[in-house]
Amino acid sequence: MGLGSACALVCLIPITQQWFEKKSLHFMISINTNSNIVGYIIGILFAESISNYFGNWCYSLSFYA
């Protein structure tokens, strides 16, 4: 998240409008905007096991990065 994600989300709609037809446009935009939320859910679900595997929160954050 941060600056890279902000730039990607701003460019998302014009690029999607160029590549997809109107009937599938809303579906593709919803997939792209919800991908961040899905990533958060996966990260939260596996946070404990990743932390236990690496044994240190610093190494766990490096893995996520």
PDB file of N, CA, C and O in Angstrom:
ATOM      1  N   MET A   1       0.839  -1.186   0.000  1.00  0.00           N
ATOM      2  CA  MET A   1       0.000   0.000   0.000  1.00  0.00           C
ATOM      3  C   MET A   1       0.875   1.237   0.000  1.00  0.00           C
ATOM      4  O   MET A   1       2.092   1.156   0.170  1.00  0.00           O
ATOM      5  N   GLY A   2       0.264   2.342  -0.186  1.00  0.00           N
ATOM      6  CA  GLY A   2       1.009   3.588  -0.178  1.00  0.00           C
ATOM      7  C   GLY A   2       0.955   4.257  -1.541  1.00  0.00           C
ATOM      8  O   GLY A   2      -0.059   4.207  -2.238  1.00  0.00           O
ATOM      9  N   LEU A   3       2.042   4.871  -1.900  1.00  0.00           N
ATOM     10  CA  LEU A   3       2.103   5.653  -3.135  1.00  0.00           C
ATOM     11  C   LEU A   3       1.883   4.793  -4.374  1.00  0.00           C
ATOM     12  O   LEU A   3       1.168   5.201  -5.289  1.00  0.00           O
ATOM     13  N   GLY A   4       2.485   3.616  -4.415  1.00  0.00           N
ATOM     14  CA  GLY A   4       2.324   2.743  -5.583  1.00  0.00           C
ATOM     15  C   GLY A   4       0.893   2.321  -5.795  1.00  0.00           C
ATOM     16  O   GLY A   4       0.399   2.316  -6.923  1.00  0.00           O
ATOM     17  N   SER A   5       0.228   1.970  -4.720  1.00  0.00           N
ATOM     18  CA  SER A   5      -1.169   1.557  -4.823  1.00  0.00           C
ATOM     19  C   SER A   5      -2.053   2.736  -5.212  1.00  0.00           C
ATOM     20  O   SER A   5      -2.994   2.574  -5.990  1.00  0.00           O
ATOM     21  N   ALA A   6      -1.764   3.909  -4.684  1.00  0.00           N
ATOM     22  CA  ALA A   6      -2.554   5.098  -5.027  1.00  0.00           C
ATOM     23  C   ALA A   6      -2.432   5.411  -6.515  1.00  0.00           C
ATOM     24  O   ALA A   6      -3.427   5.743  -7.159  1.00  0.00           O
ATOM     25  N   CYS A   7      -1.241   5.311  -7.061  1.00  0.00           N
ATOM     26  CA  CYS A   7      -1.053   5.562  -8.496  1.00  0.00           C
ATOM     27  C   CYS A   7      -1.763   4.512  -9.339  1.00  0.00           C
ATOM     28  O   CYS A   7      -2.363   4.831 -10.365  1.00  0.00           O
ATOM     29  N   ALA A   8      -1.692   3.259  -8.899  1.00  0.00           N
ATOM     30  CA  ALA A   8      -2.336   2.179  -9.656  1.00  0.00           C
ATOM     31  C   ALA A   8      -3.850   2.353  -9.657  1.00  0.00           C
ATOM     32  O   ALA A   8      -4.490   2.143 -10.688  1.00  0.00           O
ATOM     33  N   LEU A   9      -4.431   2.728  -8.530  1.00  0.00           N
ATOM     34  CA  LEU A   9      -5.880   2.876  -8.462  1.00  0.00           C
ATOM     35  C   LEU A   9      -6.369   4.065  -9.283  1.00  0.00           C
ATOM     36  O   LEU A   9      -7.468   4.020  -9.834  1.00  0.00           O
ATOM     37  N   VAL A  10      -5.574   5.123  -9.373  1.00  0.00           N
ATOM     38  CA  VAL A  10      -5.961   6.282 -10.172  1.00  0.00           C
ATOM     39  C   VAL A  10      -5.950   5.933 -11.658  1.00  0.00           C
ATOM     40  O   VAL A  10      -6.810   6.389 -12.412  1.00  0.00           O
ATOM     41  N   CYS A  11      -4.983   5.129 -12.077  1.00  0.00           N
ATOM     42  CA  CYS A  11      -4.874   4.745 -13.489  1.00  0.00           C
ATOM     43  C   CYS A  11      -5.807   3.602 -13.859  1.00  0.00           C
ATOM     44  O   CYS A  11      -5.956   3.289 -15.041  1.00  0.00           O
ATOM     45  N   LEU A  12      -6.429   2.982 -12.887  1.00  0.00           N
ATOM     46  CA  LEU A  12      -7.215   1.780 -13.107  1.00  0.00           C
ATOM     47  C   LEU A  12      -8.385   1.984 -14.071  1.00  0.00           C
ATOM     48  O   LEU A  12      -8.539   1.209 -15.014  1.00  0.00           O
ATOM     49  N   ILE A  13      -9.188   2.979 -13.862  1.00  0.00           N
ATOM     50  CA  ILE A  13     -10.411   3.143 -14.650  1.00  0.00           C
ATOM     51  C   ILE A  13     -10.106   3.487 -16.115  1.00  0.00           C
ATOM     52  O   ILE A  13     -10.689   2.861 -16.999  1.00  0.00           O
ATOM     53  N   PRO A  14      -9.224   4.447 -16.416  1.00  0.00           N
ATOM     54  CA  PRO A  14      -8.961   4.720 -17.840  1.00  0.00           C
ATOM     55  C   PRO A  14      -8.362   3.522 -18.585  1.00  0.00           C
ATOM     56  O   PRO A  14      -8.706   3.274 -19.741  1.00  0.00           O
ATOM     57  N   ILE A  15      -7.480   2.790 -17.932  1.00  0.00           N
ATOM     58  CA  ILE A  15      -6.886   1.620 -18.586  1.00  0.00           C
ATOM     59  C   ILE A  15      -7.933   0.538 -18.797  1.00  0.00           C
ATOM     60  O   ILE A  15      -7.974  -0.091 -19.855  1.00  0.00           O
ATOM     61  N   THR A  16      -8.776   0.318 -17.802  1.00  0.00           N
ATOM     62  CA  THR A  16      -9.820  -0.687 -17.919  1.00  0.00           C
ATOM     63  C   THR A  16     -10.813  -0.304 -19.006  1.00  0.00           C
ATOM     64  O   THR A  16     -11.304  -1.178 -19.720  1.00  0.00           O
ATOM     65  N   GLN A  17     -11.118   0.971 -19.148  1.00  0.00           N
ATOM     66  CA  GLN A  17     -12.044   1.416 -20.188  1.00  0.00           C
ATOM     67  C   GLN A  17     -11.482   1.168 -21.582  1.00  0.00           C
ATOM     68  O   GLN A  17     -12.240   0.916 -22.519  1.00  0.00           O
ATOM     69  N   GLN A  18     -10.162   1.236 -21.730  1.00  0.00           N
ATOM     70  CA  GLN A  18      -9.550   1.000 -23.031  1.00  0.00           C
ATOM     71  C   GLN A  18      -9.530  -0.480 -23.403  1.00  0.00           C
ATOM     72  O   GLN A  18      -9.637  -0.821 -24.581  1.00  0.00           O
ATOM     73  N   TRP A  19      -9.396  -1.351 -22.425  1.00  0.00           N
ATOM     74  CA  TRP A  19      -9.174  -2.767 -22.712  1.00  0.00           C
ATOM     75  C   TRP A  19     -10.431  -3.620 -22.695  1.00  0.00           C
ATOM     76  O   TRP A  19     -10.430  -4.698 -23.288  1.00  0.00           O
ATOM     77  N   PHE A  20     -11.493  -3.191 -22.047  1.00  0.00           N
ATOM     78  CA  PHE A  20     -12.672  -4.033 -21.887  1.00  0.00           C
ATOM     79  C   PHE A  20     -13.921  -3.350 -22.428  1.00  0.00           C
ATOM     80  O   PHE A  20     -14.027  -2.124 -22.448  1.00  0.00           O
ATOM     81  N   GLU A  21     -14.865  -4.185 -22.866  1.00  0.00           N
ATOM     82  CA  GLU A  21     -16.137  -3.677 -23.369  1.00  0.00           C
ATOM     83  C   GLU A  21     -17.004  -3.204 -22.204  1.00  0.00           C
ATOM     84  O   GLU A  21     -16.752  -3.537 -21.046  1.00  0.00           O
ATOM     85  N   LYS A  22     -18.031  -2.420 -22.537  1.00  0.00           N
ATOM     86  CA  LYS A  22     -18.880  -1.853 -21.485  1.00  0.00           C
ATOM     87  C   LYS A  22     -19.571  -2.905 -20.637  1.00  0.00           C
ATOM     88  O   LYS A  22     -19.739  -2.703 -19.434  1.00  0.00           O
ATOM     89  N   LYS A  23     -19.981  -4.030 -21.229  1.00  0.00           N
ATOM     90  CA  LYS A  23     -20.718  -5.025 -20.451  1.00  0.00           C
ATOM     91  C   LYS A  23     -19.844  -5.731 -19.417  1.00  0.00           C
ATOM     92  O   LYS A  23     -20.366  -6.224 -18.417  1.00  0.00           O
ATOM     93  N   SER A  24     -18.540  -5.793 -19.629  1.00  0.00           N
ATOM     94  CA  SER A  24     -17.656  -6.425 -18.639  1.00  0.00           C
ATOM     95  C   SER A  24     -16.826  -5.411 -17.860  1.00  0.00           C
ATOM     96  O   SER A  24     -16.037  -5.793 -16.996  1.00  0.00           O
ATOM     97  N   LEU A  25     -16.990  -4.144 -18.150  1.00  0.00           N
ATOM     98  CA  LEU A  25     -16.183  -3.090 -17.524  1.00  0.00           C
ATOM     99  C   LEU A  25     -16.379  -3.022 -16.014  1.00  0.00           C
ATOM    100  O   LEU A  25     -15.394  -2.971 -15.277  1.00  0.00           O
ATOM    101  N   HIS A  26     -17.602  -3.019 -15.540  1.00  0.00           N
ATOM    102  CA  HIS A  26     -17.866  -2.910 -14.107  1.00  0.00           C
ATOM    103  C   HIS A  26     -17.334  -4.126 -13.351  1.00  0.00           C
ATOM    104  O   HIS A  26     -16.829  -4.002 -12.235  1.00  0.00           O
ATOM    105  N   PHE A  27     -17.452  -5.291 -13.965  1.00  0.00           N
ATOM    106  CA  PHE A  27     -16.937  -6.513 -13.344  1.00  0.00           C
ATOM    107  C   PHE A  27     -15.414  -6.446 -13.190  1.00  0.00           C
ATOM    108  O   PHE A  27     -14.887  -6.804 -12.137  1.00  0.00           O
ATOM    109  N   MET A  28     -14.716  -5.999 -14.211  1.00  0.00           N
ATOM    110  CA  MET A  28     -13.252  -5.915 -14.151  1.00  0.00           C
ATOM    111  C   MET A  28     -12.789  -4.858 -13.149  1.00  0.00           C
ATOM    112  O   MET A  28     -11.803  -5.070 -12.444  1.00  0.00           O
ATOM    113  N   ILE A  29     -13.474  -3.746 -13.078  1.00  0.00           N
ATOM    114  CA  ILE A  29     -13.123  -2.714 -12.101  1.00  0.00           C
ATOM    115  C   ILE A  29     -13.322  -3.243 -10.688  1.00  0.00           C
ATOM    116  O   ILE A  29     -12.495  -2.986  -9.813  1.00  0.00           O
ATOM    117  N   SER A  30     -14.400  -3.975 -10.450  1.00  0.00           N
ATOM    118  CA  SER A  30     -14.636  -4.517  -9.110  1.00  0.00           C
ATOM    119  C   SER A  30     -13.581  -5.558  -8.736  1.00  0.00           C
ATOM    120  O   SER A  30     -13.163  -5.615  -7.580  1.00  0.00           O
ATOM    121  N   ILE A  31     -13.150  -6.368  -9.675  1.00  0.00           N
ATOM    122  CA  ILE A  31     -12.077  -7.333  -9.389  1.00  0.00           C
ATOM    123  C   ILE A  31     -10.790  -6.604  -9.019  1.00  0.00           C
ATOM    124  O   ILE A  31     -10.120  -6.970  -8.054  1.00  0.00           O
ATOM    125  N   ASN A  32     -10.448  -5.577  -9.782  1.00  0.00           N
ATOM    126  CA  ASN A  32      -9.202  -4.853  -9.518  1.00  0.00           C
ATOM    127  C   ASN A  32      -9.231  -4.110  -8.186  1.00  0.00           C
ATOM    128  O   ASN A  32      -8.224  -4.081  -7.478  1.00  0.00           O
ATOM    129  N   THR A  33     -10.351  -3.519  -7.839  1.00  0.00           N
ATOM    130  CA  THR A  33     -10.398  -2.769  -6.582  1.00  0.00           C
ATOM    131  C   THR A  33     -10.506  -3.686  -5.371  1.00  0.00           C
ATOM    132  O   THR A  33     -10.055  -3.319  -4.285  1.00  0.00           O
ATOM    133  N   ASN A  34     -11.087  -4.858  -5.529  1.00  0.00           N
ATOM    134  CA  ASN A  34     -11.222  -5.784  -4.411  1.00  0.00           C
ATOM    135  C   ASN A  34      -9.996  -6.656  -4.192  1.00  0.00           C
ATOM    136  O   ASN A  34      -9.911  -7.353  -3.181  1.00  0.00           O
ATOM    137  N   SER A  35      -9.051  -6.634  -5.112  1.00  0.00           N
ATOM    138  CA  SER A  35      -7.860  -7.469  -4.953  1.00  0.00           C
ATOM    139  C   SER A  35      -7.050  -7.070  -3.720  1.00  0.00           C
ATOM    140  O   SER A  35      -6.453  -7.933  -3.077  1.00  0.00           O
ATOM    141  N   ASN A  36      -7.017  -5.791  -3.381  1.00  0.00           N
ATOM    142  CA  ASN A  36      -6.317  -5.363  -2.162  1.00  0.00           C
ATOM    143  C   ASN A  36      -6.968  -5.953  -0.924  1.00  0.00           C
ATOM    144  O   ASN A  36      -6.276  -6.392  -0.005  1.00  0.00           O
ATOM    145  N   ILE A  37      -8.295  -5.967  -0.895  1.00  0.00           N
ATOM    146  CA  ILE A  37      -9.011  -6.501   0.259  1.00  0.00           C
ATOM    147  C   ILE A  37      -8.768  -7.999   0.391  1.00  0.00           C
ATOM    148  O   ILE A  37      -8.582  -8.498   1.501  1.00  0.00           O
ATOM    149  N   VAL A  38      -8.767  -8.715  -0.717  1.00  0.00           N
ATOM    150  CA  VAL A  38      -8.486 -10.155  -0.689  1.00  0.00           C
ATOM    151  C   VAL A  38      -7.076 -10.412  -0.178  1.00  0.00           C
ATOM    152  O   VAL A  38      -6.852 -11.350   0.587  1.00  0.00           O
ATOM    153  N   GLY A  39      -6.130  -9.588  -0.596  1.00  0.00           N
ATOM    154  CA  GLY A  39      -4.756  -9.708  -0.098  1.00  0.00           C
ATOM    155  C   GLY A  39      -4.666  -9.499   1.406  1.00  0.00           C
ATOM    156  O   GLY A  39      -3.930 -10.205   2.094  1.00  0.00           O
ATOM    157  N   TYR A  40      -5.413  -8.531   1.912  1.00  0.00           N
ATOM    158  CA  TYR A  40      -5.447  -8.310   3.362  1.00  0.00           C
ATOM    159  C   TYR A  40      -6.004  -9.518   4.093  1.00  0.00           C
ATOM    160  O   TYR A  40      -5.467  -9.939   5.118  1.00  0.00           O
ATOM    161  N   ILE A  41      -7.088 -10.072   3.558  1.00  0.00           N
ATOM    162  CA  ILE A  41      -7.707 -11.227   4.212  1.00  0.00           C
ATOM    163  C   ILE A  41      -6.749 -12.411   4.242  1.00  0.00           C
ATOM    164  O   ILE A  41      -6.622 -13.077   5.270  1.00  0.00           O
ATOM    165  N   ILE A  42      -6.085 -12.678   3.141  1.00  0.00           N
ATOM    166  CA  ILE A  42      -5.116 -13.785   3.097  1.00  0.00           C
ATOM    167  C   ILE A  42      -3.974 -13.532   4.063  1.00  0.00           C
ATOM    168  O   ILE A  42      -3.546 -14.438   4.778  1.00  0.00           O
ATOM    169  N   GLY A  43      -3.483 -12.310   4.085  1.00  0.00           N
ATOM    170  CA  GLY A  43      -2.395 -11.970   5.001  1.00  0.00           C
ATOM    171  C   GLY A  43      -2.777 -12.133   6.458  1.00  0.00           C
ATOM    172  O   GLY A  43      -1.980 -12.618   7.261  1.00  0.00           O
ATOM    173  N   ILE A  44      -3.987 -11.734   6.806  1.00  0.00           N
ATOM    174  CA  ILE A  44      -4.443 -11.852   8.193  1.00  0.00           C
ATOM    175  C   ILE A  44      -4.671 -13.311   8.570  1.00  0.00           C
ATOM    176  O   ILE A  44      -4.338 -13.725   9.681  1.00  0.00           O
ATOM    177  N   LEU A  45      -5.236 -14.093   7.653  1.00  0.00           N
ATOM    178  CA  LEU A  45      -5.505 -15.495   7.957  1.00  0.00           C
ATOM    179  C   LEU A  45      -4.229 -16.294   8.223  1.00  0.00           C
ATOM    180  O   LEU A  45      -4.219 -17.192   9.065  1.00  0.00           O
ATOM    181  N   PHE A  46      -3.173 -15.970   7.515  1.00  0.00           N
ATOM    182  CA  PHE A  46      -1.927 -16.722   7.647  1.00  0.00           C
ATOM    183  C   PHE A  46      -0.872 -16.013   8.495  1.00  0.00           C
ATOM    184  O   PHE A  46       0.264 -16.479   8.576  1.00  0.00           O
ATOM    185  N   ALA A  47      -1.229 -14.894   9.127  1.00  0.00           N
ATOM    186  CA  ALA A  47      -0.254 -14.109   9.892  1.00  0.00           C
ATOM    187  C   ALA A  47       0.356 -14.900  11.036  1.00  0.00           C
ATOM    188  O   ALA A  47       1.569 -14.849  11.241  1.00  0.00           O
ATOM    189  N   GLU A  48      -0.450 -15.619  11.772  1.00  0.00           N
ATOM    190  CA  GLU A  48       0.062 -16.361  12.918  1.00  0.00           C
ATOM    191  C   GLU A  48       1.003 -17.481  12.493  1.00  0.00           C
ATOM    192  O   GLU A  48       2.061 -17.664  13.095  1.00  0.00           O
ATOM    193  N   SER A  49       0.630 -18.225  11.469  1.00  0.00           N
ATOM    194  CA  SER A  49       1.492 -19.320  11.033  1.00  0.00           C
ATOM    195  C   SER A  49       2.783 -18.803  10.412  1.00  0.00           C
ATOM    196  O   SER A  49       3.835 -19.420  10.579  1.00  0.00           O
ATOM    197  N   ILE A  50       2.721 -17.699   9.708  1.00  0.00           N
ATOM    198  CA  ILE A  50       3.945 -17.104   9.144  1.00  0.00           C
ATOM    199  C   ILE A  50       4.837 -16.594  10.258  1.00  0.00           C
ATOM    200  O   ILE A  50       6.053 -16.785  10.216  1.00  0.00           O
ATOM    201  N   SER A  51       4.252 -15.951  11.249  1.00  0.00           N
ATOM    202  CA  SER A  51       5.028 -15.459  12.387  1.00  0.00           C
ATOM    203  C   SER A  51       5.678 -16.607  13.150  1.00  0.00           C
ATOM    204  O   SER A  51       6.834 -16.504  13.561  1.00  0.00           O
ATOM    205  N   ASN A  52       4.947 -17.694  13.341  1.00  0.00           N
ATOM    206  CA  ASN A  52       5.513 -18.855  14.031  1.00  0.00           C
ATOM    207  C   ASN A  52       6.617 -19.506  13.211  1.00  0.00           C
ATOM    208  O   ASN A  52       7.607 -19.978  13.769  1.00  0.00           O
ATOM    209  N   TYR A  53       6.458 -19.535  11.912  1.00  0.00           N
ATOM    210  CA  TYR A  53       7.469 -20.152  11.048  1.00  0.00           C
ATOM    211  C   TYR A  53       8.788 -19.387  11.099  1.00  0.00           C
ATOM    212  O   TYR A  53       9.854 -19.987  11.238  1.00  0.00           O
ATOM    213  N   PHE A  54       8.712 -18.063  10.987  1.00  0.00           N
ATOM    214  CA  PHE A  54       9.928 -17.252  10.986  1.00  0.00           C
ATOM    215  C   PHE A  54      10.436 -16.958  12.391  1.00  0.00           C
ATOM    216  O   PHE A  54      11.626 -16.700  12.575  1.00  0.00           O
ATOM    217  N   GLY A  55       9.558 -16.991  13.378  1.00  0.00           N
ATOM    218  CA  GLY A  55       9.961 -16.811  14.758  1.00  0.00           C
ATOM    219  C   GLY A  55      10.275 -15.381  15.171  1.00  0.00           C
ATOM    220  O   GLY A  55      10.694 -15.147  16.305  1.00  0.00           O
ATOM    221  N   ASN A  56      10.083 -14.428  14.279  1.00  0.00           N
ATOM    222  CA  ASN A  56      10.428 -13.045  14.577  1.00  0.00           C
ATOM    223  C   ASN A  56       9.525 -12.155  13.719  1.00  0.00           C
ATOM    224  O   ASN A  56       9.333 -12.428  12.535  1.00  0.00           O
ATOM    225  N   TRP A  57       8.981 -11.116  14.296  1.00  0.00           N
ATOM    226  CA  TRP A  57       8.082 -10.247  13.544  1.00  0.00           C
ATOM    227  C   TRP A  57       8.821  -9.511  12.435  1.00  0.00           C
ATOM    228  O   TRP A  57       8.222  -9.194  11.407  1.00  0.00           O
ATOM    229  N   CYS A  58      10.130  -9.227  12.623  1.00  0.00           N
ATOM    230  CA  CYS A  58      10.904  -8.540  11.573  1.00  0.00           C
ATOM    231  C   CYS A  58      11.002  -9.408  10.323  1.00  0.00           C
ATOM    232  O   CYS A  58      10.810  -8.920   9.209  1.00  0.00           O
ATOM    233  N   TYR A  59      11.295 -10.677  10.502  1.00  0.00           N
ATOM    234  CA  TYR A  59      11.397 -11.596   9.369  1.00  0.00           C
ATOM    235  C   TYR A  59      10.033 -11.820   8.713  1.00  0.00           C
ATOM    236  O   TYR A  59       9.943 -11.990   7.498  1.00  0.00           O
ATOM    237  N   SER A  60       8.985 -11.818   9.519  1.00  0.00           N
ATOM    238  CA  SER A  60       7.641 -11.973   8.973  1.00  0.00           C
ATOM    239  C   SER A  60       7.280 -10.798   8.076  1.00  0.00           C
ATOM    240  O   SER A  60       6.722 -10.995   6.997  1.00  0.00           O
ATOM    241  N   LEU A  61       7.588  -9.586   8.504  1.00  0.00           N
ATOM    242  CA  LEU A  61       7.309  -8.413   7.679  1.00  0.00           C
ATOM    243  C   LEU A  61       8.147  -8.411   6.424  1.00  0.00           C
ATOM    244  O   LEU A  61       7.679  -7.978   5.371  1.00  0.00           O
ATOM    245  N   SER A  62       9.377  -8.886   6.509  1.00  0.00           N
ATOM    246  CA  SER A  62      10.222  -8.991   5.319  1.00  0.00           C
ATOM    247  C   SER A  62       9.635  -9.978   4.325  1.00  0.00           C
ATOM    248  O   SER A  62       9.700  -9.758   3.116  1.00  0.00           O
ATOM    249  N   PHE A  63       9.059 -11.070   4.830  1.00  0.00           N
ATOM    250  CA  PHE A  63       8.405 -12.030   3.969  1.00  0.00           C
ATOM    251  C   PHE A  63       7.219 -11.405   3.238  1.00  0.00           C
ATOM    252  O   PHE A  63       7.047 -11.608   2.036  1.00  0.00           O
ATOM    253  N   TYR A  64       6.409 -10.650   3.965  1.00  0.00           N
ATOM    254  CA  TYR A  64       5.260  -9.981   3.343  1.00  0.00           C
ATOM    255  C   TYR A  64       5.707  -8.978   2.288  1.00  0.00           C
ATOM    256  O   TYR A  64       5.058  -8.828   1.253  1.00  0.00           O
ATOM    257  N   ALA A  65       6.795  -8.304   2.545  1.00  0.00           N
ATOM    258  CA  ALA A  65       7.298  -7.307   1.585  1.00  0.00           C
ATOM    259  C   ALA A  65       7.732  -7.965   0.315  1.00  0.00           C
ATOM    260  O   ALA A  65       8.184  -7.287  -0.608  1.00  0.00           O
TER     261      ALA A  65
END
